[in-house]
Structure formats: C-alpha cells, structure tokens
C-alpha cells in the first residue's frame, strides 16, 4: 500500500488542478498573452508541482520508509537511500 492511497482522491484532484494550470498556459500562449503574464503563471504552476512533490515525499517517508525501518534489515537501508536520492533529484530540479 502506497502512502498516498488513503487520500488518493485528493492527490488526483491536485493533479487535475495542475493539469488545468498547464492547459491555461497553453491557452495564454495561443492567445498571444504578454510574456511576463505567461511567466507569472509558469511560476505558479511550478510552485504547485513542487508542493505536490513535497507532499508525495512526505507520504513516502511516513509510510514506505517508516514501515521498512520498522521491519529493519537491508530493506530499511534501501528505502532510506531511495528517499535520499529522490530528495536530491527534487532539490536539483
């Protein structure tokens, strides 16, 4: 069971909102909207994706990683390493 499973509907709702923001960006470009206005919306969409990613990371840490640590062994080390790598990828992007 994944960390987001308990609130999957909320996760999907957030993703649909982000999808709407991206479609809005397409519409702005199609309509020839001023560059700065488009960039403002790019920033808002980027922040929404970052927030979503952090929520997913938190869910992962509280469920998958915590469960693996409770079980112990190599799986715990692997899950912590996997989470560390995911954090590194998010920070670099």
Order of alpha helices (4+ residues) and beta strands (2+ residues): alpha-alpha-alpha-alpha
